[in-house]
Amino acid sequence: MIPLSRREWFAASAAALLPTEAPIALGFSLYGMKSVPFAEAIKTCAAIGYDGVELALMPGYPAEPKRLAAADRKTLRTQLADAKLKLHGLMENLAEPAADADHVKNLDRLKAAAELGHALSPDAPPPIETILGGKPADWDKVKDRLVERLADWAKVAADAKTAIAVKPHVGNALHRPADAVWLMKQLNSPWLKLAYDFSHYVLRGLKLGDTMDATLPHTAFIHVKDAKGVAEKFEFLLPGEHGIDYADYAKRLRAAKCRVPVVVEVSGMISNKPGYDPAQAAKTSYKNLATAFGR
């Protein structure tokens, strides 16, 4: 065996200390920064250490597509690039199954969201993430109609080459992992996926591993926050504030080879409180997640 030179030994030692895989990307949803100008929000998230952001597109939010002219989109794209932030997702808030007129409006909003995603991140258009509304007790009544309506969504997504990720919500008709997987299998579209948010499952006493095993194969977007209480009465919290084991969470994502960015969502339960500080919420969330996710 030929002995290593001093330079080769140092090079080999340094390589051995490098992580075996890139850290999981961490993002922050600007849903929690509604009152903050884009330039400031982007600068804040980049300075904290986030890898990307999610934009909230609902009416009244700064990123509502109709509020962003071509020049605004160009500026926002430049701001993201200069800050070295990725666009991890686009948040919508749509309800289905809806009346015909409202369903058409939903399709139009999805098209507008996809156009914005391509304008801001043409090389990697982000997924559009949304809940579906309704009530938990209504699942069996609406599930077949949901398949019909979301088949139209899938066509829009395919034409726009933009994934749509639907999120089960503790208070919605779609609220259980098994039902979410059933919905994906009925639609069978590469453009219709799930958004994973364990905070909605933990309120129903479900286990992290079980929910991940069931839904990660269909997942294109991840939200993180904490929750306490039960399905009937609960409170959402910042990630790391109430018991979710994020070291285990990250370990399971790596084991599943799930490279979807993990995006912090600050619930309206928090952001609507008097004295809410969006920058501090972003800092606290990052600090609570940093070690687990390999910062």
C-alpha positions as CSV (number, residue, x, y, z in Angstrom):
1,M,0.0,0.0,0.0
2,I,1.5,3.4,-1.0
3,P,1.4,5.9,1.9
4,L,-0.5,9.1,1.5
5,S,1.3,12.3,1.1
6,R,0.7,15.1,3.7
7,R,-1.6,16.9,1.2
8,E,-3.5,13.8,0.3
9,W,-4.0,12.9,4.0
10,F,-5.5,16.3,4.8
11,A,-7.7,16.2,1.7
12,A,-9.0,12.7,2.7
13,S,-9.6,13.8,6.3
14,A,-11.5,16.9,5.2
15,A,-13.7,14.8,2.9
16,A,-14.5,12.4,5.7
17,L,-15.8,15.3,7.8
18,L,-18.2,16.5,5.1
19,P,-21.9,15.6,5.4
20,T,-22.8,12.6,3.4
21,E,-25.8,14.4,1.9
22,A,-27.0,18.0,1.6
23,P,-29.2,19.3,4.5
24,I,-32.9,19.4,4.0
25,A,-34.0,22.7,2.7
26,L,-35.8,25.0,5.1
27,G,-38.2,27.7,4.1
28,F,-40.5,30.3,5.6
29,S,-44.0,31.0,4.4
30,L,-44.7,34.7,3.9
31,Y,-48.2,33.9,5.0
32,G,-46.7,34.9,8.3
33,M,-45.4,38.2,7.0
34,K,-48.5,39.7,5.4
35,S,-47.7,43.3,6.5
36,V,-44.0,43.1,5.6
37,P,-42.8,44.5,2.2
38,F,-41.3,41.9,-0.1
39,A,-37.8,43.4,0.0
40,E,-37.7,43.4,3.8
41,A,-39.3,39.9,4.1
42,I,-36.8,38.4,1.7
43,K,-33.8,40.1,3.3
44,T,-35.0,38.9,6.8
45,C,-35.5,35.3,5.7
46,A,-32.1,35.2,4.0
47,A,-30.3,36.7,6.9
48,I,-31.8,34.2,9.3
49,G,-30.6,31.3,7.2
50,Y,-33.6,30.0,5.3
51,D,-33.2,28.5,1.9
52,G,-36.4,29.7,0.4
53,V,-39.9,31.2,0.9
54,E,-43.5,30.4,0.2
55,L,-45.7,33.2,-1.2
56,A,-49.3,33.6,0.0
57,L,-51.6,34.4,-3.0
58,M,-54.9,34.8,-1.3
59,P,-56.9,38.1,-1.8
60,G,-55.4,40.9,0.2
61,Y,-51.9,39.5,0.3
62,P,-49.0,41.2,-1.3
63,A,-48.4,38.3,-3.7
64,E,-52.0,38.1,-5.0
65,P,-51.3,37.6,-8.7
66,K,-53.5,40.4,-9.9
67,R,-51.5,42.8,-7.8
68,L,-48.2,41.9,-9.4
69,A,-47.7,43.5,-12.9
70,A,-44.9,42.3,-15.1
71,A,-42.4,44.8,-13.7
72,D,-43.3,43.8,-10.1
73,R,-42.7,40.1,-11.0
74,K,-39.3,40.9,-12.5
75,T,-38.3,42.9,-9.4
76,L,-39.5,40.1,-7.1
77,R,-37.6,37.5,-9.1
78,T,-34.4,39.6,-8.9
79,Q,-34.9,40.1,-5.2
80,L,-35.2,36.3,-4.6
81,A,-32.1,35.6,-6.8
82,D,-30.0,38.3,-5.1
83,A,-30.9,36.9,-1.7
84,K,-30.1,33.3,-3.0
85,L,-33.6,32.2,-1.9
86,K,-35.6,29.6,-3.7
87,L,-39.4,29.8,-4.3
88,H,-40.6,26.8,-2.4
89,G,-44.3,27.1,-2.8
90,L,-47.4,29.2,-3.6
91,M,-50.2,29.2,-1.0
92,E,-53.8,29.3,-2.0
93,N,-57.0,28.8,-0.1
94,L,-59.6,27.1,-2.3
95,A,-62.8,25.2,-1.4
96,E,-64.1,22.2,-3.3
97,P,-66.4,20.7,-4.3
98,A,-67.8,24.1,-5.1
99,A,-70.8,25.3,-7.2
100,D,-70.0,25.5,-10.9
101,A,-69.3,29.2,-10.9
102,D,-67.0,29.0,-8.0
103,H,-65.3,26.0,-9.4
104,V,-64.5,28.0,-12.6
105,K,-63.1,30.7,-10.4
106,N,-60.9,28.2,-8.6
107,L,-59.5,27.0,-11.9
108,D,-58.8,30.6,-12.9
109,R,-57.0,31.2,-9.6
110,L,-54.9,28.0,-10.2
111,K,-54.0,29.2,-13.7
112,A,-53.0,32.6,-12.3
113,A,-50.9,31.0,-9.6
114,A,-49.1,28.8,-12.1
115,E,-48.3,31.7,-14.3
116,L,-46.8,33.6,-11.4
117,G,-44.7,30.6,-10.4
118,H,-43.3,30.3,-13.9
119,A,-42.6,34.0,-14.0
120,L,-40.7,34.0,-10.7
121,S,-39.0,30.6,-11.0
122,P,-39.0,29.5,-14.6
123,D,-36.4,26.7,-14.1
124,A,-38.3,25.2,-11.1
125,P,-41.9,26.3,-10.9
126,P,-43.0,25.7,-7.3
127,P,-46.1,23.7,-6.3
128,I,-49.4,25.4,-5.5
129,E,-50.5,24.4,-2.0
130,T,-54.1,24.6,-0.8
131,I,-56.6,23.1,1.6
132,L,-60.0,22.0,0.3
133,G,-62.5,23.1,2.9
134,G,-65.6,21.4,4.1
135,K,-66.2,19.6,7.4
136,P,-64.8,16.3,8.7
137,A,-68.2,14.7,9.0
138,D,-68.9,15.4,5.3
139,W,-66.1,13.3,3.8
140,D,-68.2,10.4,2.6
141,K,-70.7,12.8,1.1
142,V,-68.2,14.8,-0.9
143,K,-65.4,12.4,-1.7
144,D,-66.7,11.3,-5.2
145,R,-67.5,14.8,-6.2
146,L,-64.0,15.9,-5.0
147,V,-62.5,13.4,-7.4
148,E,-64.5,14.9,-10.3
149,R,-63.6,18.5,-9.4
150,L,-59.9,17.8,-8.7
151,A,-59.7,16.0,-12.1
152,D,-60.2,19.4,-13.6
153,W,-57.5,20.8,-11.3
154,A,-55.1,18.1,-12.6
155,K,-55.8,19.1,-16.2
156,V,-54.9,22.7,-15.3
157,A,-51.8,21.6,-13.5
158,A,-50.7,19.4,-16.5
159,D,-51.2,22.2,-19.0
160,A,-49.3,24.6,-16.7
161,K,-46.6,22.0,-15.8
162,T,-47.1,23.0,-12.2
163,A,-47.9,20.6,-9.4
164,I,-50.9,21.2,-7.1
165,A,-50.5,19.9,-3.5
166,V,-53.7,19.5,-1.5
167,K,-53.3,19.6,2.3
168,P,-55.5,17.6,4.7
169,H,-56.7,19.9,7.5
170,V,-57.9,18.9,10.9
171,G,-61.1,20.9,10.4
172,N,-61.8,19.9,6.8
173,A,-63.6,17.1,5.0
174,L,-60.1,15.8,3.9
175,H,-58.4,15.3,7.2
176,R,-57.2,11.7,7.4
177,P,-54.0,10.2,5.7
178,A,-55.9,7.2,4.4
179,D,-58.5,9.4,2.7
180,A,-55.8,11.6,1.2
181,V,-54.0,8.5,-0.3
182,W,-57.4,7.3,-1.6
183,L,-57.9,10.6,-3.3
184,M,-54.5,10.5,-4.9
185,K,-55.1,7.0,-6.2
186,Q,-58.4,7.9,-7.7
187,L,-56.9,10.9,-9.5
188,N,-53.7,9.1,-10.5
189,S,-52.1,12.3,-11.8
190,P,-48.4,13.2,-11.6
191,W,-49.5,16.8,-11.2
192,L,-51.9,16.3,-8.3
193,K,-50.1,15.7,-5.0
194,L,-50.4,16.1,-1.3
195,A,-49.1,18.7,1.2
196,Y,-47.9,17.1,4.4
197,D,-48.5,18.9,7.7
198,F,-48.2,16.7,10.8
199,S,-49.7,19.4,13.1
200,H,-53.1,18.5,11.7
201,Y,-52.6,14.8,12.3
202,V,-51.2,15.0,15.8
203,L,-54.4,16.7,16.9
204,R,-56.2,13.4,16.1
205,G,-53.7,11.3,18.0
206,L,-51.9,9.9,14.9
207,K,-48.2,9.0,15.0
208,L,-45.6,10.7,12.9
209,G,-44.2,7.6,11.4
210,D,-47.5,6.2,10.4
211,T,-48.6,9.4,8.7
212,M,-45.3,9.8,6.9
213,D,-45.2,6.2,5.7
214,A,-48.7,6.6,4.2
215,T,-48.4,10.0,2.6
216,L,-44.8,10.9,1.8
217,P,-44.8,8.9,-1.5
218,H,-47.5,11.3,-2.7
219,T,-46.1,14.5,-1.1
220,A,-44.9,17.5,-3.0
221,F,-44.9,20.1,-0.2
222,I,-44.3,20.2,3.5
223,H,-45.5,22.6,6.2
224,V,-44.3,22.5,9.8
225,K,-45.7,24.0,12.9
226,D,-46.7,22.6,16.3
227,A,-50.2,22.1,17.8
228,K,-51.7,21.3,21.2
229,G,-55.2,20.1,22.1
230,V,-57.5,17.8,20.3
231,A,-59.4,18.0,17.0
232,E,-62.4,19.7,18.5
233,K,-60.4,22.4,20.4
234,F,-56.8,23.2,19.6
235,E,-54.1,25.8,19.2
236,F,-51.4,26.0,16.6
237,L,-47.9,27.1,17.7
238,L,-44.5,27.8,16.2
239,P,-42.5,24.7,15.4
240,G,-40.6,23.4,18.4
241,E,-43.0,24.9,21.0
242,H,-45.0,21.8,21.8
243,G,-43.4,18.4,21.6
244,I,-43.0,17.4,17.9
245,D,-39.7,15.6,17.7
246,Y,-38.0,17.3,14.7
247,A,-34.8,15.2,15.0
248,D,-37.0,12.1,14.4
249,Y,-38.9,14.1,11.7
250,A,-35.8,14.9,9.7
251,K,-34.4,11.4,10.2
252,R,-37.6,9.9,8.7
253,L,-37.5,12.3,5.8
254,R,-34.0,11.3,5.0
255,A,-34.8,7.6,5.3
256,A,-37.7,8.0,2.9
257,K,-35.4,10.0,0.5
258,C,-37.9,12.8,0.6
259,R,-36.2,15.9,-0.6
260,V,-39.2,18.2,-0.4
261,P,-38.3,21.5,1.3
262,V,-39.7,21.9,4.8
263,V,-41.5,25.3,5.1
264,V,-42.5,26.9,8.4
265,E,-46.1,28.1,8.5
266,V,-47.1,30.6,11.1
267,S,-50.8,30.1,11.8
268,G,-53.2,33.0,11.8
269,M,-53.9,32.0,15.4
270,I,-50.4,33.5,16.1
271,S,-50.0,36.2,13.4
272,N,-53.4,37.8,14.2
273,K,-52.5,38.3,17.9
274,P,-51.7,41.9,19.1
275,G,-48.0,42.5,19.2
276,Y,-47.1,39.7,16.7
277,D,-43.5,40.1,15.4
278,P,-43.1,38.3,12.1
279,A,-39.3,38.6,12.1
280,Q,-39.0,37.2,15.6
281,A,-41.4,34.3,14.7
282,A,-39.2,33.5,11.7
283,K,-36.0,33.6,13.9
284,T,-37.5,31.5,16.7
285,S,-38.8,28.8,14.2
286,Y,-35.4,28.6,12.5
287,K,-33.6,28.3,15.8
288,N,-35.9,25.5,16.9
289,L,-35.5,23.5,13.7
290,A,-31.8,24.3,12.8
291,T,-30.0,21.4,14.5
292,A,-32.6,18.7,13.5
293,F,-32.4,19.7,9.8
294,G,-28.6,20.0,9.6
295,R,-28.0,23.7,9.6
